[in-house]
Amino acid sequence: MDCSGARDVLDLLALGALDPEEAVPLEEHLASCADCSRYLAGSREVAARLGLAVPVLEPPPRLRRRVMAAAERRHEARPVPGRLAWAGLGGLTAAAVALSAFFFVEWRMARDDRDQLAAELSHAQSVVREHQELMQLFTIPDLARIPMFSQSPELTANLSYYWSTQKRWGFIVGTALPPPPAGSTYQLWFVSGDDVRGVGTFRPGEEGIVYHAFDLSLFPAGWRPSAIMVTVEPEGGSPRPTGRPIIVGTIAR
Amino acid sequence: MAAVAQRDPRALEAVYDRYGSVVYSLARRLLGDPHRAEDVVQDIFLRLWDRPQLYVASRGQLLTWLLTLTRNRAIDQLRAQGRRQRFLRAPAGAQVETQDPVEQAQWALERHQVLAALTHLPPEQREAIELAYFRGLTHREIAEATGLPLGTVKTRIRLAMQKLRAMLLEED
């Protein structure tokens, strides 16, 4: 493709109106043409500003709280090595599938921007390194997997809970969990007879992928639940379950 | 943005307070459903929080970067839900103007510029932009929806973008 052919379709690319297969030869041309890349940057600026044409609506106040609460949770969960792990149903294979899905989503979000893609790649490489280290956690002898089961046919999520009594932590992982209704969150509970204790709240990430670690050090060392369950609770979680269990798993003695 | 990269929650709050309403408004306009719009807004700001390095300052304003991500994410959702519904006009929703008068004035000015530019387009070119940007249709889908030849659709979009570019961008 030459510059003349590229200029015919660069505006379509900026608007996201080009079919993916048509973008390939264009991308090849852009990789070697600074003029067309500059032109595309201008077209993207124009396309982005079209978004300003909509009337400005005030988002609900709860959305600000929700965004900040989620950011805080990520901030707290992120830097502690060994507390967050990827795994899937069936172990490493499913973890690889989940990672692939994650990277696909990340790639799609950045599809029209080479610089962004380069940054994504750099980040993805660091994520892979991080998770290669974390995968070693699966060699912990007492790591137990508890399969969890949806309580309704409409909910097709596949979740598992892993925990280590030795390390005093556990994590929930899986796929196909829809976002909770607005203003609510998922909450994981331990159940032992009438004794129900909250473990923590979590939300699925992009494409319904779940990976969330829980610190179990506050639970008594000898205490063992007989079951785990997930309910939908108001944002921030509840001291006691207010909704019915939607996903449950039993723990073998 | 440097403070966001330093993981300062107040910096993220400041970015949200500055741009949250615009990002929400676009997501709401594209998706129609307020709950799905909220999910998109959360995704966008958490993306900024998780990976602030993805925003390259030299490549444009943070606002246009956020709007581009928002539009892409919303259109991806529309495409995932199926093509038919994209032909339905998104409900306008409650037209509650943002309360901050300074912010209100600023967005009003920016919005006025973009609306004025769109108004200067011939109706057929404006419709092509509307279908591509706000409905997320590709040029082939626009041709199918309107019954126009593909070449005509491409030409209308190209001419419209050239005029918008001349009116909205300060270029040499």
Chai-1 contact restraints between the chains, C-beta under 6 A:
chainA,res_idxA,chainB,res_idxB,connection_type,confidence,min_distance_angstrom,max_distance_angstrom,comment,restraint_id
A,D11,B,I157,contact,1.0,0.0,6.0,A-B,restraint_1
A,D11,B,R158,contact,1.0,0.0,6.0,A-B,restraint_2
A,D11,B,M161,contact,1.0,0.0,6.0,A-B,restraint_3
A,L12,B,H139,contact,1.0,0.0,6.0,A-B,restraint_4
A,L15,B,A132,contact,1.0,0.0,6.0,A-B,restraint_5
A,L15,B,Y133,contact,1.0,0.0,6.0,A-B,restraint_6
A,A17,B,A132,contact,1.0,0.0,6.0,A-B,restraint_7
A,A17,B,T138,contact,1.0,0.0,6.0,A-B,restraint_8
A,A17,B,H139,contact,1.0,0.0,6.0,A-B,restraint_9
A,D19,B,T138,contact,1.0,0.0,6.0,A-B,restraint_10
A,G42,B,L169,contact,1.0,0.0,6.0,A-B,restraint_11
A,E45,B,G60,contact,1.0,0.0,6.0,A-B,restraint_12
A,E45,B,T64,contact,1.0,0.0,6.0,A-B,restraint_13
A,V46,B,L164,contact,1.0,0.0,6.0,A-B,restraint_14
A,V46,B,R165,contact,1.0,0.0,6.0,A-B,restraint_15
A,V46,B,L168,contact,1.0,0.0,6.0,A-B,restraint_16
A,A48,B,T64,contact,1.0,0.0,6.0,A-B,restraint_17
A,A48,B,L67,contact,1.0,0.0,6.0,A-B,restraint_18
A,A48,B,T68,contact,1.0,0.0,6.0,A-B,restraint_19
A,R49,B,V114,contact,1.0,0.0,6.0,A-B,restraint_20
A,R49,B,L168,contact,1.0,0.0,6.0,A-B,restraint_21
A,L50,B,Y133,contact,1.0,0.0,6.0,A-B,restraint_22
A,G51,B,L26,contact,1.0,0.0,6.0,A-B,restraint_23
A,G51,B,L67,contact,1.0,0.0,6.0,A-B,restraint_24
A,G51,B,R71,contact,1.0,0.0,6.0,A-B,restraint_25
A,L52,B,E110,contact,1.0,0.0,6.0,A-B,restraint_26
A,L52,B,R111,contact,1.0,0.0,6.0,A-B,restraint_27
A,L52,B,V114,contact,1.0,0.0,6.0,A-B,restraint_28
A,A53,B,V114,contact,1.0,0.0,6.0,A-B,restraint_29
A,A53,B,L115,contact,1.0,0.0,6.0,A-B,restraint_30
A,V54,B,S25,contact,1.0,0.0,6.0,A-B,restraint_31
A,V54,B,L26,contact,1.0,0.0,6.0,A-B,restraint_32
A,V54,B,R29,contact,1.0,0.0,6.0,A-B,restraint_33
A,P55,B,Q95,contact,1.0,0.0,6.0,A-B,restraint_34
A,V56,B,S21,contact,1.0,0.0,6.0,A-B,restraint_35
A,V56,B,S25,contact,1.0,0.0,6.0,A-B,restraint_36
A,V56,B,T98,contact,1.0,0.0,6.0,A-B,restraint_37
A,V56,B,W107,contact,1.0,0.0,6.0,A-B,restraint_38
A,L57,B,S25,contact,1.0,0.0,6.0,A-B,restraint_39
A,L57,B,R28,contact,1.0,0.0,6.0,A-B,restraint_40
A,L57,B,V96,contact,1.0,0.0,6.0,A-B,restraint_41
A,E58,B,S21,contact,1.0,0.0,6.0,A-B,restraint_42
A,E58,B,V96,contact,1.0,0.0,6.0,A-B,restraint_43
A,E58,B,T98,contact,1.0,0.0,6.0,A-B,restraint_44
A,P59,B,G20,contact,1.0,0.0,6.0,A-B,restraint_45
A,P59,B,S21,contact,1.0,0.0,6.0,A-B,restraint_46
A,P59,B,Y24,contact,1.0,0.0,6.0,A-B,restraint_47
A,L63,B,E38,contact,1.0,0.0,6.0,A-B,restraint_48
A,V67,B,Q42,contact,1.0,0.0,6.0,A-B,restraint_49
A,V67,B,F45,contact,1.0,0.0,6.0,A-B,restraint_50
A,A70,B,L46,contact,1.0,0.0,6.0,A-B,restraint_51
A,A71,B,L12,contact,1.0,0.0,6.0,A-B,restraint_52
A,A71,B,W49,contact,1.0,0.0,6.0,A-B,restraint_53
A,H75,B,R7,contact,1.0,0.0,6.0,A-B,restraint_54
A,D115,B,V56,contact,1.0,0.0,6.0,A-B,restraint_55
A,Q116,B,L54,contact,1.0,0.0,6.0,A-B,restraint_56
A,A119,B,Q53,contact,1.0,0.0,6.0,A-B,restraint_57
A,A119,B,L54,contact,1.0,0.0,6.0,A-B,restraint_58
A,H123,B,R51,contact,1.0,0.0,6.0,A-B,restraint_59
A,P179,B,D39,contact,1.0,0.0,6.0,A-B,restraint_60
A,A182,B,H35,contact,1.0,0.0,6.0,A-B,restraint_61
A,A182,B,E38,contact,1.0,0.0,6.0,A-B,restraint_62
